[in-house]
Amino acid sequence: MNTVTIIKKCLKGNAQAQQQLYEHYLPYVLTIVRRFGVEQAEQCDLVQDIFVAVFQGLERFDPNKGDLHHWIRGLAIHKTIAFQRKQQRLRAEELMISEQTSRTTTIDLSHFDAEYLLDLIAQLPAGARTVFNLYVVDGYSHEDIGKMLDISPVGSRSQLSRAKKLLREALETQKIKGHYGNI
């Protein structure tokens, strides 16, 4: 897929190029939406809103400043967070919990399938899940996360600590029970 050609065609209103762009990036955008724990019933609407924003903002995309994949990722993350705020899933009091120290445990994740791990992440409280995704999966710093979510970097670290603790506990429980997901 030649990105520059597809973008030019999309900007001219070429429905086939728009469909090609949509189909190419749909699985990726859907994965982002799922990772942030958007309920299945709401995923289609949010993905549609994200792609509307992609097509409306395509003229502002500059291929010399970065690739389309990362531009769409950033847009999808921001739209998903905005959607969750609108749905009142990110509450300030949840984001400002006190930081808890936790012991370090190593768990071999190779025994768990990806779908199971995604489901565990989706079950985290909204604030912890959002910070976990932004920090661990997307690579944002605590300072950047703080700006995006309007919390302090300490609050971001606290949520990350909470997410790791909850995931560790869930994985240890499955390890003790001998349940390792589908191998």
C-alpha atoms as a printed R data frame, in Angstrom:
    type eleno elety resid chain resno       x       y      z
1   ATOM     1    CA   MET     A     1   0.000   0.000  0.000
2   ATOM     2    CA   ASN     A     2   1.570   3.277 -1.137
3   ATOM     3    CA   THR     A     3   0.566   5.652  1.636
4   ATOM     4    CA   VAL     A     4   1.069   8.901 -0.269
5   ATOM     5    CA   THR     A     5  -0.998   7.691 -3.230
6   ATOM     6    CA   ILE     A     6  -3.797   6.395 -1.000
7   ATOM     7    CA   ILE     A     7  -3.891   9.683  0.947
8   ATOM     8    CA   LYS     A     8  -4.078  11.732 -2.254
9   ATOM     9    CA   LYS     A     9  -6.915   9.569 -3.554
10  ATOM    10    CA   CYS     A    10  -8.740   9.740 -0.214
11  ATOM    11    CA   LEU     A    11  -8.468  13.531 -0.197
12  ATOM    12    CA   LYS     A    12 -10.063  13.585 -3.666
13  ATOM    13    CA   GLY     A    13 -12.997  11.564 -2.313
14  ATOM    14    CA   ASN     A    14 -12.080   8.247 -3.955
15  ATOM    15    CA   ALA     A    15 -14.329   5.753 -2.156
16  ATOM    16    CA   GLN     A    16 -12.202   2.757 -3.141
17  ATOM    17    CA   ALA     A    17  -9.070   4.336 -1.622
18  ATOM    18    CA   GLN     A    18 -11.004   5.251  1.528
19  ATOM    19    CA   GLN     A    19 -12.246   1.675  1.802
20  ATOM    20    CA   GLN     A    20  -8.702   0.359  1.320
21  ATOM    21    CA   LEU     A    21  -7.342   2.655  4.054
22  ATOM    22    CA   TYR     A    22 -10.204   1.708  6.364
23  ATOM    23    CA   GLU     A    23  -9.765  -2.039  5.859
24  ATOM    24    CA   HIS     A    24  -6.009  -1.804  6.278
25  ATOM    25    CA   TYR     A    25  -6.146   0.049  9.613
26  ATOM    26    CA   LEU     A    26  -9.408  -1.337 11.048
27  ATOM    27    CA   PRO     A    27  -7.837  -4.276 12.948
28  ATOM    28    CA   TYR     A    28  -5.212  -1.973 14.460
29  ATOM    29    CA   VAL     A    29  -7.728   0.681 15.559
30  ATOM    30    CA   LEU     A    30 -10.059  -1.972 16.952
31  ATOM    31    CA   THR     A    31  -7.187  -3.424 18.988
32  ATOM    32    CA   ILE     A    32  -6.483  -0.008 20.503
33  ATOM    33    CA   VAL     A    33 -10.146   0.506 21.369
34  ATOM    34    CA   ARG     A    34 -10.346  -2.976 22.939
35  ATOM    35    CA   ARG     A    35  -7.145  -2.453 24.920
36  ATOM    36    CA   PHE     A    36  -8.660   0.577 26.587
37  ATOM    37    CA   GLY     A    37 -11.622  -1.518 27.698
38  ATOM    38    CA   VAL     A    38 -14.385   0.016 25.621
39  ATOM    39    CA   GLU     A    39 -17.428  -2.200 25.891
40  ATOM    40    CA   GLN     A    40 -18.123  -4.328 22.842
41  ATOM    41    CA   ALA     A    41 -21.473  -2.643 22.212
42  ATOM    42    CA   GLU     A    42 -19.731   0.744 21.973
43  ATOM    43    CA   GLN     A    43 -16.681  -0.326 19.969
44  ATOM    44    CA   CYS     A    44 -18.276   0.011 16.511
45  ATOM    45    CA   ASP     A    45 -19.458   3.563 17.165
46  ATOM    46    CA   LEU     A    46 -16.084   4.634 18.529
47  ATOM    47    CA   VAL     A    47 -14.161   3.021 15.653
48  ATOM    48    CA   GLN     A    48 -16.477   4.799 13.218
49  ATOM    49    CA   ASP     A    49 -15.853   8.127 15.005
50  ATOM    50    CA   ILE     A    50 -12.099   7.510 14.852
51  ATOM    51    CA   PHE     A    51 -12.182   6.863 11.102
52  ATOM    52    CA   VAL     A    52 -14.380   9.919 10.525
53  ATOM    53    CA   ALA     A    53 -11.691  11.933 12.339
54  ATOM    54    CA   VAL     A    54  -8.982  10.209 10.265
55  ATOM    55    CA   PHE     A    55 -10.652  11.131  6.974
56  ATOM    56    CA   GLN     A    56 -11.507  14.659  8.125
57  ATOM    57    CA   GLY     A    57  -7.983  15.243  9.383
58  ATOM    58    CA   LEU     A    58  -6.122  13.552  6.563
59  ATOM    59    CA   GLU     A    59  -5.329  16.873  4.901
60  ATOM    60    CA   ARG     A    60  -3.374  17.878  8.044
61  ATOM    61    CA   PHE     A    61  -1.260  14.699  7.964
62  ATOM    62    CA   ASP     A    62   2.303  15.361  6.802
63  ATOM    63    CA   PRO     A    63   4.142  12.217  5.634
64  ATOM    64    CA   ASN     A    64   7.453  14.081  6.070
65  ATOM    65    CA   LYS     A    65   6.851  14.379  9.827
66  ATOM    66    CA   GLY     A    66   5.944  10.742 10.492
67  ATOM    67    CA   ASP     A    67   4.126   7.720  9.202
68  ATOM    68    CA   LEU     A    68   0.394   7.290  8.896
69  ATOM    69    CA   HIS     A    69   0.366   4.299 11.238
70  ATOM    70    CA   HIS     A    70   1.621   6.374 14.182
71  ATOM    71    CA   TRP     A    71  -0.625   9.320 13.299
72  ATOM    72    CA   ILE     A    72  -3.693   7.068 13.309
73  ATOM    73    CA   ARG     A    73  -2.539   5.459 16.582
74  ATOM    74    CA   GLY     A    74  -2.266   8.839 18.297
75  ATOM    75    CA   LEU     A    75  -5.652   9.909 16.986
76  ATOM    76    CA   ALA     A    76  -7.255   6.625 18.085
77  ATOM    77    CA   ILE     A    77  -5.781   6.891 21.580
78  ATOM    78    CA   HIS     A    78  -6.921  10.489 22.032
79  ATOM    79    CA   LYS     A    79 -10.418   9.774 20.700
80  ATOM    80    CA   THR     A    80 -10.727   6.711 22.946
81  ATOM    81    CA   ILE     A    81  -9.715   8.670 26.045
82  ATOM    82    CA   ALA     A    82 -12.123  11.466 25.112
83  ATOM    83    CA   PHE     A    83 -14.868   8.878 24.619
84  ATOM    84    CA   GLN     A    84 -14.189   7.373 28.036
85  ATOM    85    CA   ARG     A    85 -14.232  10.795 29.668
86  ATOM    86    CA   LYS     A    86 -17.555  11.497 28.002
87  ATOM    87    CA   GLN     A    87 -18.868   8.201 29.338
88  ATOM    88    CA   GLN     A    88 -17.574   9.222 32.791
89  ATOM    89    CA   ARG     A    89 -15.420   6.147 33.098
90  ATOM    90    CA   LEU     A    90 -12.330   8.094 34.104
91  ATOM    91    CA   ARG     A    91 -13.061   9.674 37.448
92  ATOM    92    CA   ALA     A    92 -10.559  11.954 39.116
93  ATOM    93    CA   GLU     A    93 -10.842  10.175 42.449
94  ATOM    94    CA   GLU     A    94  -9.973   6.854 40.828
95  ATOM    95    CA   LEU     A    95  -6.935   8.374 39.174
96  ATOM    96    CA   MET     A    96  -5.602   9.899 42.381
97  ATOM    97    CA   ILE     A    97  -5.203   6.782 44.557
98  ATOM    98    CA   SER     A    98  -2.157   6.576 46.753
99  ATOM    99    CA   GLU     A    99   0.885   4.742 45.441
100 ATOM   100    CA   GLN     A   100   1.272   1.306 46.923
101 ATOM   101    CA   THR     A   101   4.524  -0.571 47.095
102 ATOM   102    CA   SER     A   102   4.335  -4.061 45.748
103 ATOM   103    CA   ARG     A   103   6.715  -6.966 45.705
104 ATOM   104    CA   THR     A   104   8.399  -7.946 42.484
105 ATOM   105    CA   THR     A   105   7.248 -11.208 40.976
106 ATOM   106    CA   THR     A   106   8.223 -12.690 37.657
107 ATOM   107    CA   ILE     A   107   5.553 -14.607 35.812
108 ATOM   108    CA   ASP     A   108   6.211 -16.440 32.570
109 ATOM   109    CA   LEU     A   109   3.590 -14.984 30.214
110 ATOM   110    CA   SER     A   110   4.316 -17.499 27.466
111 ATOM   111    CA   HIS     A   111   1.760 -19.861 29.031
112 ATOM   112    CA   PHE     A   112  -1.060 -17.379 28.508
113 ATOM   113    CA   ASP     A   113  -2.601 -16.598 25.150
114 ATOM   114    CA   ALA     A   114  -2.833 -12.990 23.982
115 ATOM   115    CA   GLU     A   115  -6.638 -12.936 24.109
116 ATOM   116    CA   TYR     A   116  -6.595 -13.921 27.777
117 ATOM   117    CA   LEU     A   117  -4.059 -11.200 28.602
118 ATOM   118    CA   LEU     A   118  -6.112  -8.599 26.701
119 ATOM   119    CA   ASP     A   119  -9.184  -9.663 28.674
120 ATOM   120    CA   LEU     A   120  -7.283  -9.258 31.946
121 ATOM   121    CA   ILE     A   121  -6.165  -5.774 30.961
122 ATOM   122    CA   ALA     A   122  -9.721  -4.887 29.943
123 ATOM   123    CA   GLN     A   123 -10.937  -5.879 33.429
124 ATOM   124    CA   LEU     A   124  -8.679  -3.361 35.161
125 ATOM   125    CA   PRO     A   125 -10.326  -0.243 36.594
126 ATOM   126    CA   ALA     A   126 -10.532   2.465 33.925
127 ATOM   127    CA   GLY     A   127  -7.791   4.705 35.293
128 ATOM   128    CA   ALA     A   128  -5.308   1.896 35.870
129 ATOM   129    CA   ARG     A   129  -6.108   0.340 32.474
130 ATOM   130    CA   THR     A   130  -5.668   3.641 30.651
131 ATOM   131    CA   VAL     A   131  -2.309   4.435 32.257
132 ATOM   132    CA   PHE     A   132  -1.108   0.836 31.767
133 ATOM   133    CA   ASN     A   133  -1.915   0.976 28.056
134 ATOM   134    CA   LEU     A   134  -0.392   4.407 27.543
135 ATOM   135    CA   TYR     A   135   2.805   3.624 29.462
136 ATOM   136    CA   VAL     A   136   3.485  -0.073 28.830
137 ATOM   137    CA   VAL     A   137   1.957  -0.623 25.405
138 ATOM   138    CA   ASP     A   138   2.188   2.792 23.739
139 ATOM   139    CA   GLY     A   139   5.393   4.006 25.403
140 ATOM   140    CA   TYR     A   140   4.244   7.405 26.690
141 ATOM   141    CA   SER     A   141   6.109   8.944 29.648
142 ATOM   142    CA   HIS     A   142   4.367   9.640 32.949
143 ATOM   143    CA   GLU     A   143   4.665  13.357 32.190
144 ATOM   144    CA   ASP     A   144   2.889  12.917 28.836
145 ATOM   145    CA   ILE     A   145   0.227  10.699 30.385
146 ATOM   146    CA   GLY     A   146  -0.323  13.297 33.101
147 ATOM   147    CA   LYS     A   147  -0.925  15.977 30.470
148 ATOM   148    CA   MET     A   148  -3.252  13.759 28.446
149 ATOM   149    CA   LEU     A   149  -5.362  12.718 31.452
150 ATOM   150    CA   ASP     A   150  -5.018  15.949 33.428
151 ATOM   151    CA   ILE     A   151  -3.324  14.235 36.376
152 ATOM   152    CA   SER     A   152   0.111  14.542 37.929
153 ATOM   153    CA   PRO     A   153   2.994  12.284 36.886
154 ATOM   154    CA   VAL     A   154   2.834  10.839 40.422
155 ATOM   155    CA   GLY     A   155  -0.814   9.956 39.823
156 ATOM   156    CA   SER     A   156   0.188   8.249 36.594
157 ATOM   157    CA   ARG     A   157   2.893   6.216 38.349
158 ATOM   158    CA   SER     A   158   0.402   5.328 41.048
159 ATOM   159    CA   GLN     A   159  -2.098   4.032 38.507
160 ATOM   160    CA   LEU     A   160   0.612   2.037 36.744
161 ATOM   161    CA   SER     A   161   1.639   0.483 40.039
162 ATOM   162    CA   ARG     A   162  -1.976  -0.393 40.761
163 ATOM   163    CA   ALA     A   163  -2.462  -1.935 37.307
164 ATOM   164    CA   LYS     A   164   0.672  -4.061 37.627
165 ATOM   165    CA   LYS     A   165  -0.343  -5.209 41.096
166 ATOM   166    CA   LEU     A   166  -3.829  -6.227 39.940
167 ATOM   167    CA   LEU     A   167  -2.488  -8.014 36.858
168 ATOM   168    CA   ARG     A   168   0.167  -9.787 38.910
169 ATOM   169    CA   GLU     A   169  -2.463 -10.980 41.396
170 ATOM   170    CA   ALA     A   170  -4.743 -12.247 38.617
171 ATOM   171    CA   LEU     A   171  -1.894 -14.063 36.876
172 ATOM   172    CA   GLU     A   172  -0.620 -15.583 40.137
173 ATOM   173    CA   THR     A   173  -4.128 -16.841 40.894
174 ATOM   174    CA   GLN     A   174  -4.292 -18.538 37.498
175 ATOM   175    CA   LYS     A   175  -0.801 -19.965 37.973
176 ATOM   176    CA   ILE     A   176  -1.733 -21.440 41.349
177 ATOM   177    CA   LYS     A   177  -4.936 -22.916 39.931
178 ATOM   178    CA   GLY     A   178  -2.988 -24.349 37.011
179 ATOM   179    CA   HIS     A   179  -4.978 -22.383 34.438
180 ATOM   180    CA   TYR     A   180  -2.754 -20.974 31.754
181 ATOM   181    CA   GLY     A   181  -5.219 -20.019 29.045
182 ATOM   182    CA   ASN     A   182  -5.155 -21.623 25.624
183 ATOM   183    CA   ILE     A   183  -1.711 -22.703 24.533
